[in-house]
Structures are given as structure tokens and as C-alpha cells.
Amino acid sequence: MIGGETIRINQSKGKGVTAESAEIDQETAWRMMLGIVNGQRDTRLKRFADDAWQLPEQMTEQAMHLFERYLPLCQPPGTPWVIGQLGQSLDGRIATDSGESRYINDPEGIEHLHRLRALVDAVIIGSGTAAADDPQLTVRAVPGDNPVRVVLDRERKLPNSLGLFSDDAAPTVRVVRTSGLAEPPSEQVKELVIAPSEAGACPIRALVGALQARGLSRVLVEGGGLTVSRFLEAGQLNRLHLIVAPVILGSGLPAFTMSPLDQLDDALRPDFRRFELGRDTLFDLILE
Ligand SMILES: NC(=O)c1ccc[n+]([C@@H]2O[C@H](COP(=O)([O-])OP(=O)(O)OC[C@H]3O[C@@H](n4cnc5c(N)ncnc54)[C@H](OP(=O)(O)O)[C@@H]3O)[C@@H](O)[C@H]2O)c1
């Protein structure tokens, strides 16, 4: 890991990570982090005056790695906070031209994605992703609550037969541009009307505000590229996780589609932390 110091360990280097003295294992570490998210912070996790986390003295090495990766992402209930994520190839593609994205990344990426879902109130996807993948968007690989699923489908083009709208695995919100008369496909599916901008798109700031007003303040934007790009361009992402796989597709759907830059100096060069995720590299970009 390199990058900003948001975590400090309350111990001399190396102390407390041997098997004999280990107290907190990986599973306990994860449950402690879920505690923060659920508003029940474990007293063993403290914060310094500058907001950096102070870790417990005794834990396994695996627990320490988990804390390093996820503790800076744990927000107490009610915190307005948005994280985007994309898994991409070395040449910046998130899917083939035919829309196949399973799987560009190593299996470790799945567990990571499920951990991100467990840390938020809502997970957003664009209609392109819903149509191509019909993802469940639930937390299955690790303990944690399912987030509310939010699908951007302004013209109600997506079929009600999608699992997202019919499996009842978690509440689902369909974001549309006008109210409609049609019965929702299931009691678990609600519509959220966001008036379009002049360009016809859903204004991202208004969407984030409307979700916050419904108690969905911590949000994961899970894809695809167009949707994440719109959040990034609107300045609405606090963090962006890019998982880069050592693979070259040579063509396919791009991770980012944004307004052209006039000069290189205008490029985004955020602070970041970097982790190994199987054979892939996770960039934790800090945009706030
Ligand atoms: N590798 C990964 O991490 C990853 C993650 C997710 C998805 N994927 C892949 O990515 C592909 C889909 O990505 P994509 O970039 O083509 O599409 P996408 O981002 O999933 O969806 C784009 C669509 O969402 C709607 N949308 C998004 N932002 C909007 C806004 N502000 N206002 C109104 N509508 C908005 C629009 O639909 P309408 O035009 O219909 O209104 C837009 O065309 C799939 O092949 C999927 O498998 C990969």
C-alpha cells in the first residue's frame, strides 16, 4: 500500500502480529468494520484527533491488511459518501464490444466488490449493465447487509422480467424521468422520478440528494463505464476503485467517456493507495 496515511497502528512495528499474540482475526476485523457502518463502533477502534484510525494492538497480519484496505471506506450511518468502482483491462476496457465483462478480473475482485456493497446503503448501476448482466447486487461472499439496488432506467426500457425487478432479494429503485401509471412489478420495486437536465440526462447531484433524502447516503456506483464517468464528471465521487487486470482486450467498451481535455495539465491526478488483488492491482483513488 502506498499513499495517504489514514490509518496508524498503535504498536511498535511488527509487535502483535504473531500467531501467539494474535487476538483479532480477519473475520473479527470485518465485523468490527461492519459495526462502524451500522453505527455500533467497537471500542477497540479509535480515532486520532486528525481523523486517522488507530488500530488495535493485537491482530493477525490478515486482519491488518483488511483494516488497511477497508477501514478508510467505513462511514457511520448518515454520512454523505459516494464511491465508484470499475474492473478494467490494461488498455482501459470494462467489457468486449459484445458487452461480455465476466470476467476481466481475478476472483479476488468478486469478494472485494461484495465487501464494498456491504459498506453502503445503495448500489447504483446504469441501464446498460442491467441489460447486459442483470446482476444481483447482493452481498454473498462475505457477511453484510444487502444494499438497496438503484437502476438508472429513465425511459423504463428494461424488462420487468429482470431478476433485479423480480427476485425480491433486496429493495430496488428504478430511476425514471417521469412518473408513470403502471403498477410496479413487485412490492420491492419503487420508482424515483428525477426531472431530466436540458440534455435529457439524470442530473447526478439531484439523484445523490434524492437518495440521501431517503436515508441512502452511502452509495456505491458499480458501473458501467458511462454511469461512473457521469458521476466522476459531476464531481460526485469521494473515491473511485479501479481494479486493473493484466490483460489487453484491444477493443471493447471503455471505462471512461468524458469531455475532451484541452491540455494535459487538466487531467485528474488524484492521490491514491494501491493494493494487490490476486494478479490484479487495485487503485483506491481519493477524490474528496
Ligand atoms: N468491468 C466492470 O467493472 C463492469 C461493471 C459494470 C458493468 N460492466 C459492463 O459494462 C457494460 C455496460 O456499461 P456501459 O458504460 O455501456 O453502460 P452503463 O453505464 O451500465 O449504462 C449506461 C446507461 O445508463 C443510463 N444512465 C447512466 N447515467 C445516466 C444519467 N445520468 N442519466 C440518465 N441515464 C443514465 C443511460 O441509459 P438510457 O440511455 O437507457 O437512459 C445510459 O445509456 C456491460 O457490458 C457490463 O457488462 C463492467
The ligand as an SDF file (V2000), in Angstrom:
LIG
                    3D

 48 52  0  0  0  0  0  0  0  0999 V2000
  -15.8880   -4.3370  -15.5970 N   0  0  0  0  0  0  0  0  0  0  0  0
  -16.7150   -3.7550  -14.7740 C   0  0  0  0  0  0  0  0  0  0  0  0
  -16.3620   -3.3680  -13.6510 O   0  0  0  0  0  0  0  0  0  0  0  0
  -18.1290   -3.5370  -15.1910 C   0  0  0  0  0  0  0  0  0  0  0  0
  -19.0310   -3.0180  -14.2640 C   0  0  0  0  0  0  0  0  0  0  0  0
  -20.3420   -2.8030  -14.6760 C   0  0  0  0  0  0  0  0  0  0  0  0
  -20.6880   -3.0830  -15.9800 C   0  0  0  0  0  0  0  0  0  0  0  0
  -19.7680   -3.5970  -16.8300 N   0  0  0  0  0  0  0  0  0  0  0  0
  -20.1180   -3.8290  -18.2420 C   0  0  0  0  0  0  0  0  0  0  0  0
  -20.3150   -2.5680  -18.7890 O   0  0  0  0  0  0  0  0  0  0  0  0
  -21.2780   -2.6420  -19.8470 C   0  0  0  0  0  0  0  0  0  0  0  0
  -22.2940   -1.5440  -19.6380 C   0  0  0  0  0  0  0  0  0  0  0  0
  -21.6080   -0.3210  -19.4380 O   0  0  0  0  0  0  0  0  0  0  0  0
  -21.9900    0.9890  -20.2350 P   0  0  0  0  0  0  0  0  0  0  0  0
  -20.9640    2.0080  -19.9280 O   0  0  0  0  0  0  0  0  0  0  0  0
  -22.2300    0.6150  -21.6530 O   0  0  0  0  0  0  0  0  0  0  0  0
  -23.4250    1.3600  -19.6570 O   0  0  0  0  0  0  0  0  0  0  0  0
  -23.9750    1.7030  -18.1830 P   0  0  0  0  0  0  0  0  0  0  0  0
  -23.1470    2.7470  -17.5390 O   0  0  0  0  0  0  0  0  0  0  0  0
  -24.2270    0.4560  -17.4450 O   0  0  0  0  0  0  0  0  0  0  0  0
  -25.3900    2.2920  -18.5540 O   0  0  0  0  0  0  0  0  0  0  0  0
  -25.4530    3.4590  -19.3000 C   0  0  0  0  0  0  0  0  0  0  0  0
  -26.8830    3.8530  -19.4020 C   0  0  0  0  0  0  0  0  0  0  0  0
  -27.3960    4.1190  -18.1010 O   0  0  0  0  0  0  0  0  0  0  0  0
  -28.2720    5.1950  -18.1610 C   0  0  0  0  0  0  0  0  0  0  0  0
  -27.6450    6.3190  -17.4570 N   0  0  0  0  0  0  0  0  0  0  0  0
  -26.4310    6.3900  -16.8770 C   0  0  0  0  0  0  0  0  0  0  0  0
  -26.2240    7.6030  -16.3460 N   0  0  0  0  0  0  0  0  0  0  0  0
  -27.3410    8.3030  -16.6050 C   0  0  0  0  0  0  0  0  0  0  0  0
  -27.7580    9.6140  -16.3460 C   0  0  0  0  0  0  0  0  0  0  0  0
  -27.0010   10.4820  -15.6830 N   0  0  0  0  0  0  0  0  0  0  0  0
  -28.9670    9.9880  -16.7950 N   0  0  0  0  0  0  0  0  0  0  0  0
  -29.7610    9.1370  -17.4410 C   0  0  0  0  0  0  0  0  0  0  0  0
  -29.4170    7.9000  -17.7180 N   0  0  0  0  0  0  0  0  0  0  0  0
  -28.2370    7.4820  -17.3070 C   0  0  0  0  0  0  0  0  0  0  0  0
  -28.4350    5.5410  -19.6250 C   0  0  0  0  0  0  0  0  0  0  0  0
  -29.4460    4.6880  -20.1050 O   0  0  0  0  0  0  0  0  0  0  0  0
  -30.5720    5.1400  -21.1730 P   0  0  0  0  0  0  0  0  0  0  0  0
  -29.8130    5.7750  -22.2930 O   0  0  0  0  0  0  0  0  0  0  0  0
  -31.2480    3.8580  -21.4740 O   0  0  0  0  0  0  0  0  0  0  0  0
  -31.4380    6.0890  -20.4600 O   0  0  0  0  0  0  0  0  0  0  0  0
  -27.0960    5.1160  -20.1880 C   0  0  0  0  0  0  0  0  0  0  0  0
  -27.1160    4.8470  -21.5720 O   0  0  0  0  0  0  0  0  0  0  0  0
  -21.8630   -4.0250  -19.7860 C   0  0  0  0  0  0  0  0  0  0  0  0
  -21.2930   -4.7690  -20.8360 O   0  0  0  0  0  0  0  0  0  0  0  0
  -21.4090   -4.5780  -18.4550 C   0  0  0  0  0  0  0  0  0  0  0  0
  -21.1920   -5.9590  -18.5350 O   0  0  0  0  0  0  0  0  0  0  0  0
  -18.4910   -3.8160  -16.4770 C   0  0  0  0  0  0  0  0  0  0  0  0
  1  2  1  0
  2  3  2  0
  2  4  1  0
  4  5  1  0
  4 48  2  0
  5  6  2  0
  6  7  1  0
  7  8  2  0
  8  9  1  0
  8 48  1  0
  9 10  1  0
  9 46  1  0
 10 11  1  0
 11 12  1  0
 11 44  1  0
 12 13  1  0
 13 14  1  0
 14 15  2  0
 14 16  1  0
 14 17  1  0
 17 18  1  0
 18 19  2  0
 18 20  1  0
 18 21  1  0
 21 22  1  0
 22 23  1  0
 23 24  1  0
 23 42  1  0
 24 25  1  0
 25 26  1  0
 25 36  1  0
 26 27  1  0
 26 35  1  0
 27 28  2  0
 28 29  1  0
 29 30  1  0
 29 35  2  0
 30 31  1  0
 30 32  2  0
 32 33  1  0
 33 34  2  0
 34 35  1  0
 36 37  1  0
 36 42  1  0
 37 38  1  0
 38 39  2  0
 38 40  1  0
 38 41  1  0
 42 43  1  0
 44 45  1  0
 44 46  1  0
 46 47  1  0
M  CHG  2   8   1  16  -1
M  END
$$$$
